[in-house]
């Protein structure tokens, strides 16, 4: 499933679930330290075509965000949020 498909699903859930008090959140996660992001330390292709290491954030920060969103009262929601390392060289790259 593509990122665009997830966004469509999120929007549908937000619209269709409103009548029933159902909310949802889409959390777009940047480079977090995990088993799948190790190659980012050695280098990733940048917007200028060069291979450079990329900063990563702690996975704990992502977990804290999930806990915060889950703790919101039913009348509040964060439909979309992006969390990423503060020193990312190029915002918006997937």
Long-range contacts (C-beta under 8 A, 24 or more apart in sequence): 3-28, 3-94, 7-80, 10-79, 10-80, 14-77, 14-79, 21-74, 23-74, 23-77, 23-79, 24-77, 24-79, 25-69, 25-77, 25-78, 25-79, 25-80, 25-81, 26-79, 26-80, 26-81, 27-62, 27-65, 27-66, 27-69, 27-81, 27-82, 27-83, 28-80, 28-81, 28-82, 28-83, 29-62, 29-82, 29-83, 29-84, 30-57, 30-82, 30-83, 30-84, 30-85, 30-88, 31-55, 31-56, 31-57, 31-84, 31-85, 31-88, 32-56, 32-57, 32-58, 32-59, 32-61, 32-62, 33-57, 33-58, 33-59, 34-59, 46-89, 46-90, 47-89, 47-90, 47-93, 52-89, 54-85, 54-88, 54-89, 55-85, 55-86, 55-87, 55-88, 56-85, 57-83, 57-84, 57-85, 57-86
